[in-house]
Amino acid sequence: MTRSSRTPVVKWVLLVLIAFSLVLPLAWMALSGFKRDIDVLKSPFELLPQVWQWRNYTAMFHDGQYMTAIGLTMLGALIFTALSLVVNSMSAYVFARLDFGLKRYFWVFCIMPMFVPGMSILITSFVVVSKLHMLNTLAVLIIPGVAAAAQMFFMRQFFLAMPVAVEDAARIDGCSRWKIFLRIFVPNSAAVFVVVGITSYMAYWNAYVWPILTISNPKLQQIMPVLANFLDDRGPQYGQLMAASTLAALPTIALLLVFQRYIVAGVRLSGIK
């Protein structure tokens, strides 16, 4: 076997190993949902359950708190994603294509949060939403994070790379800035919108600290704090925790599978200057 013929084989072997290492934790979590609590962390490691506990999964569908949290988190994530796409795309277009006074300084001000750790402003953010009487509402989980500097920066970089000639031709035909944005920039930015949308969705879905801090009403609990209850209020119910985590991960996994083509395209666009 020549060197050139060995190269594809080595490449495929590496790809298979990487894929296996990524799928194995998910498979272990899903299969652990069928195990007894004492078998989940059993040593030595066993992938398949000795005794299949189907009730771990069925119990989740009859758990009112869990199903309510799933529904509320899904609703909040969809609203958050939609608002994030609207706000960040419009802001990115303004900074990419419009000229106005002090534009450079406004842009620096907008992207400064990229360099500030979220935990460092957690207390001040809590004080602000408390003064606005937003605690224990769905709005406190959505509004504060809608405008994201990183997403705005990513979309602006893509808009800057779009040909100016197309925009000039549209303006000659009488299109307003609003029509140019909706009819030219939005349709040609599908990959960017998908990447930003999925990022926003996952950020909301995986949030734990902020919901714990701002939501004390059990009827408004989000999915991540509810999952934490399986090791706190409910005791060490590892089997049900794995089952609940698997069901909670399914919407995100399905989303990634549906839009994987756009995600790959968005990764290629991440190096646009």
ZABA-20527 format. One record per residue (C-alpha): residue in one letter; x, y, z. Coordinates in pm, 1 decimal, always signed. Example, Ala and Ser with C-alpha at 12.3 -4.5 7.8 and 13.67 -1.06 7.14 Angstrom:
residues 2
  aa        xx        yy        zz
   a   +1230.0    -450.0    +780.0
   s   +1367.0    -106.0    +714.0
end
This chain:
residues 273
  aa        xx        yy        zz
   m      +0.0      +0.0      +0.0
   t    +145.4    +332.1    -108.8
   r    +165.4    +639.3    +111.7
   s    -100.8    +821.4     -88.8
   s    -342.3    +529.6     -54.9
   r    -284.0    +505.5    +322.5
   t    -372.1    +870.1    +379.1
   p    -752.7    +833.5    +322.5
   v    -756.8    +523.1    +544.1
   v    -586.2    +705.4    +830.4
   k    -818.5    +999.3    +784.2
   w   -1128.8    +781.7    +803.7
   v    -997.0    +597.4   +1107.9
   l    -940.4    +928.4   +1286.3
   l   -1286.2   +1051.2   +1189.2
   v   -1445.9    +731.7   +1320.6
   l   -1256.6    +761.1   +1649.9
   i   -1358.7   +1125.1   +1691.0
   a   -1721.9   +1045.0   +1610.9
   f   -1718.1    +754.9   +1857.1
   s   -1574.1    +973.1   +2133.0
   l   -1848.8   +1229.7   +2073.4
   v   -2137.4    +982.6   +2055.3
   l   -2029.3    +762.2   +2348.5
   p   -2121.3   +1012.8   +2627.2
   l   -2465.3   +1065.6   +2473.1
   a   -2518.8    +692.4   +2437.3
   w   -2409.7    +635.9   +2797.1
   m   -2651.3    +903.2   +2920.3
   a   -2943.6    +760.8   +2722.8
   l   -2873.3    +401.6   +2832.2
   s   -2815.7    +509.0   +3192.2
   g   -3174.5    +631.8   +3190.5
   f   -3273.1    +263.3   +3183.3
   k   -3051.5    +167.8   +3477.4
   r   -3114.3    +142.4   +3847.7
   d   -2967.6    +424.1   +4057.9
   i   -2698.7    +197.1   +4200.6
   d   -2589.1     +86.3   +3851.6
   v   -2540.0    +430.6   +3696.1
   l   -2208.5    +501.1   +3868.7
   k   -2111.4    +138.5   +3907.4
   s   -1744.1     +43.9   +3880.0
   p   -1619.8    -110.7   +3657.2
   f   -1797.8     +78.9   +3382.7
   e   -2088.2     -94.8   +3208.3
   l   -2256.6     +58.6   +2906.5
   l   -2568.6    -159.0   +2895.6
   p   -2800.1    -183.6   +3197.0
   q   -2824.3    -514.3   +3380.5
   v   -3190.4    -451.7   +3463.9
   w   -3388.3    -231.6   +3224.2
   q   -3582.4     +32.9   +3419.1
   w   -3833.6    +164.6   +3165.7
   r   -4017.6    +355.8   +3437.8
   n   -3735.8    +610.4   +3456.8
   y   -3849.3    +748.1   +3120.9
   t   -4221.8    +697.7   +3165.4
   a   -4207.0    +874.2   +3501.5
   m   -4079.1   +1187.8   +3328.5
   f   -4388.2   +1212.2   +3109.6
   h   -4604.2   +1197.1   +3423.1
   d   -4392.6   +1448.8   +3614.5
   g   -4588.0   +1775.2   +3601.9
   q   -4301.4   +1996.5   +3713.3
   y   -4062.8   +1847.3   +3459.4
   m   -4302.2   +1868.3   +3164.2
   t   -4401.3   +2224.5   +3257.8
   a   -4035.3   +2323.3   +3273.7
   i   -3972.8   +2166.9   +2931.0
   g   -4266.2   +2357.1   +2780.3
   l   -4177.3   +2691.6   +2940.3
   t   -3811.5   +2659.8   +2845.6
   m   -3903.9   +2573.8   +2486.7
   l   -4138.9   +2872.4   +2467.0
   g   -3883.6   +3107.6   +2617.5
   a   -3606.7   +2976.0   +2393.0
   l   -3813.3   +3030.5   +2077.5
   i   -3908.0   +3386.1   +2178.3
   f   -3550.9   +3462.3   +2283.1
   t   -3411.1   +3327.0   +1956.0
   a   -3656.3   +3524.9   +1742.8
   l   -3587.0   +3851.5   +1927.0
   s   -3213.5   +3787.3   +1920.2
   l   -3215.3   +3741.3   +1542.4
   v   -3418.7   +4057.0   +1487.6
   v   -3222.4   +4283.1   +1722.4
   n   -2871.5   +4162.8   +1640.9
   s   -2922.9   +4146.1   +1263.8
   m   -3068.1   +4496.8   +1247.9
   s   -2789.7   +4633.9   +1466.7
   a   -2527.8   +4455.3   +1257.2
   y   -2671.0   +4601.7    +936.5
   v   -2667.7   +4951.6   +1081.3
   f   -2301.9   +4929.7   +1179.8
   a   -2203.2   +4755.3    +856.6
   r   -2376.3   +4975.3    +599.4
   l   -2493.9   +5303.0    +748.2
   d   -2275.4   +5607.7    +809.0
   f   -2351.9   +5841.2   +1096.6
   g   -2173.4   +6058.0   +1348.8
   l   -1967.0   +5887.5   +1619.8
   k   -2030.3   +5549.6   +1456.0
   r   -1690.1   +5414.2   +1556.2
   y   -1740.6   +5506.5   +1921.5
   f   -2090.3   +5357.7   +1931.8
   w   -1954.1   +5036.9   +1781.2
   v   -1678.5   +5011.6   +2042.5
   f   -1940.1   +5068.1   +2312.8
   c   -2161.0   +4791.2   +2169.7
   i   -1890.1   +4526.0   +2150.8
   m   -1732.7   +4601.7   +2489.7
   p   -1953.0   +4338.5   +2665.1
   m   -1762.9   +4072.6   +2466.0
   f   -1466.1   +4133.9   +2695.7
   v   -1659.8   +4147.4   +3023.1
   p   -1723.7   +3812.5   +3201.0
   g   -2092.0   +3759.3   +3266.1
   m   -2034.2   +3657.2   +3627.4
   s   -1865.9   +3990.0   +3702.5
   i   -2188.8   +4182.1   +3633.7
   l   -2428.5   +3922.0   +3773.8
   i   -2512.5   +4114.1   +4090.5
   t   -2554.2   +4448.6   +3916.1
   s   -2775.5   +4283.6   +3653.1
   f   -2989.3   +4135.1   +3929.2
   v   -3026.1   +4477.1   +4092.4
   v   -3136.5   +4630.8   +3761.8
   v   -3405.0   +4371.8   +3686.7
   s   -3518.9   +4386.9   +4047.6
   k   -3565.4   +4763.7   +4025.0
   l   -3763.1   +4711.2   +3703.5
   h   -3992.5   +4459.3   +3881.6
   m   -3901.9   +4184.5   +3633.5
   l   -3827.2   +3908.1   +3882.9
   n   -4035.9   +3590.2   +3853.6
   t   -4145.3   +3670.5   +3499.4
   l   -4053.6   +3514.0   +3166.9
   a   -3930.9   +3856.0   +3054.8
   v   -3639.1   +3851.8   +3299.2
   l   -3505.1   +3542.5   +3125.0
   i   -3546.1   +3685.7   +2775.0
   i   -3494.7   +4061.5   +2756.7
   p   -3156.9   +4106.9   +2934.2
   g   -2971.6   +3877.2   +2693.5
   v   -3136.4   +3958.6   +2361.2
   a   -2868.8   +4204.4   +2242.3
   a   -2545.9   +4001.1   +2229.0
   a   -2219.2   +4167.0   +2131.6
   a   -2061.1   +3849.2   +1993.1
   q   -2355.6   +3772.5   +1766.8
   m   -2378.5   +4132.5   +1652.6
   f   -2008.0   +4126.8   +1567.6
   f   -2038.0   +3797.3   +1377.1
   m   -2331.4   +3921.0   +1165.4
   r   -2169.0   +4257.7   +1098.6
   q   -1856.7   +4086.9    +964.2
   f   -2070.4   +3889.4    +721.6
   f   -2267.7   +4195.5    +610.1
   l   -1943.2   +4383.9    +545.3
   a   -1836.8   +4111.0    +301.0
   m   -2150.8   +4140.4     +86.8
   p   -2097.7   +4327.3    -244.8
   v   -2172.0   +4697.4    -225.2
   a   -2267.6   +4697.7    -594.3
   v   -2578.3   +4488.3    -524.9
   e   -2692.1   +4732.9    -260.1
   d   -2623.3   +5031.7    -486.4
   a   -2823.9   +4872.8    -768.0
   a   -3117.0   +4821.6    -533.5
   r   -3102.7   +5183.6    -419.6
   i   -3102.0   +5300.7    -782.4
   d   -3418.7   +5094.0    -834.6
   g   -3580.4   +5282.1    -549.9
   c   -3544.8   +5035.2    -262.2
   s   -3529.7   +5183.0     +82.9
   r   -3280.6   +5073.5    +345.7
   w   -3549.0   +4860.4    +507.4
   k   -3633.2   +4681.4    +180.9
   i   -3264.6   +4627.7    +105.1
   f   -3219.0   +4465.7    +442.9
   l   -3524.5   +4240.8    +408.2
   r   -3495.7   +4149.9     +39.8
   i   -3117.0   +4129.4      -8.3
   f   -2931.5   +4085.6    +319.4
   v   -3170.9   +3852.9    +502.8
   p   -3228.6   +3601.1    +216.5
   n   -2854.5   +3581.7    +146.7
   s   -2758.7   +3531.4    +511.6
   a   -2931.7   +3201.0    +587.8
   a   -2619.3   +3031.7    +724.7
   v   -2540.2   +3325.0    +954.2
   f   -2897.0   +3345.9   +1081.5
   v   -2902.8   +2972.5   +1153.8
   v   -2574.5   +2983.6   +1347.1
   v   -2682.6   +3286.2   +1550.0
   g   -3027.2   +3136.8   +1606.8
   i   -2895.7   +2803.3   +1731.1
   t   -2640.2   +2979.3   +1951.2
   s   -2915.1   +3190.5   +2107.2
   y   -3140.3   +2888.8   +2151.0
   m   -2872.7   +2684.4   +2324.5
   a   -2766.9   +2975.9   +2544.0
   y   -3122.7   +3009.1   +2673.2
   w   -3184.4   +2634.9   +2700.8
   n   -2862.7   +2568.2   +2896.4
   a   -2892.0   +2869.8   +3128.8
   y   -2871.2   +2774.3   +3494.7
   v   -2731.2   +3053.8   +3714.1
   w   -2955.1   +3333.8   +3586.0
   p   -3283.9   +3137.0   +3619.0
   i   -3182.2   +3023.5   +3968.2
   l   -3112.1   +3384.5   +4065.2
   t   -3421.0   +3550.3   +3916.8
   i   -3693.7   +3284.2   +3931.2
   s   -3828.3   +3157.0   +4263.8
   n   -4181.4   +3074.3   +4146.4
   p   -4201.5   +2693.2   +4098.4
   k   -4447.5   +2742.4   +3811.2
   l   -4182.5   +2931.6   +3611.1
   q   -3884.2   +2704.2   +3673.2
   q   -3664.4   +2634.9   +3372.0
   i   -3535.4   +2293.0   +3272.0
   m   -3177.8   +2318.0   +3402.8
   p   -3274.8   +2410.0   +3762.4
   v   -3537.2   +2133.9   +3755.4
   l   -3273.5   +1880.4   +3648.2
   a   -3059.7   +1990.5   +3941.1
   n   -3345.4   +1894.2   +4173.8
   f   -3288.2   +1528.5   +4094.8
   l   -2968.8   +1546.3   +4301.0
   d   -3102.4   +1791.2   +4558.8
   d   -3468.5   +1795.2   +4658.0
   r   -3544.3   +1449.8   +4518.8
   g   -3233.6   +1277.0   +4644.0
   p   -2973.1   +1095.4   +4430.5
   q   -3208.7    +961.2   +4163.1
   y   -2938.7    +902.0   +3903.2
   g   -3151.0    +687.6   +3673.5
   q   -3429.2    +942.7   +3646.1
   l   -3169.3   +1219.6   +3613.6
   m   -3017.1   +1047.4   +3310.7
   a   -3361.4    +988.6   +3160.6
   a   -3465.0   +1350.8   +3218.9
   s   -3135.4   +1479.5   +3076.1
   t   -3175.1   +1262.7   +2765.8
   l   -3526.8   +1388.6   +2698.5
   a   -3414.8   +1747.5   +2760.2
   a   -3129.0   +1706.8   +2510.6
   l   -3347.0   +1568.7   +2229.9
   p   -3482.1   +1908.1   +2104.7
   t   -3130.1   +2050.0   +2078.2
   i   -2994.5   +1738.1   +1906.2
   a   -3283.5   +1741.5   +1658.0
   l   -3221.0   +2110.0   +1589.9
   l   -2853.5   +2049.6   +1518.5
   l   -2929.2   +1758.1   +1287.0
   v   -3185.0   +1956.6   +1086.9
   f   -2961.5   +2260.5   +1040.6
   q   -2621.9   +2090.2   +1027.1
   r   -2561.9   +2199.4    +667.0
   y   -2605.8   +2565.3    +762.0
   i   -2391.4   +2521.2   +1071.8
   v   -2100.7   +2391.5    +865.8
   a   -2143.2   +2684.2    +626.8
   g   -2148.8   +2922.7    +922.5
   v   -1823.6   +2779.3   +1057.1
   r   -1662.6   +2847.4    +720.7
   l   -1784.3   +3205.5    +740.7
   s   -1638.3   +3259.2   +1088.5
   g   -1307.6   +3369.1    +938.0
   i   -1455.1   +3651.1    +729.0
   k   -1268.9   +3975.9    +782.2
end
